[in-house]
Amino acid sequence: MTVDFTTRGTVSVLIRRGLLTNEQADWARASAEHRGVPLLQELIQSSLVDRTDAARAFAEAAGLDFV
């Protein structure tokens, strides 16, 4: 499974904001790879992060405004 730059950036934003720990991110990466799903999908489906928080972090990582 390849993790693109925006996904890595999104995870970094979530960690920096205190919404996700490094350990949770590591677990989600392994689980996403095992299941063959995108990392952000795994974070949301496993209830590690809220969908809105993930969208805000994704926008910030991509340099976009969240509206």
Buried (B, 14 or more C-beta within 10 A) or exposed (E): EEBEEBBEBBBBBBBEEEBBEEEBBEBBBEBBEEEEEBBBEBBBBBEBBEEEBBBBBBBBBEEEEEE
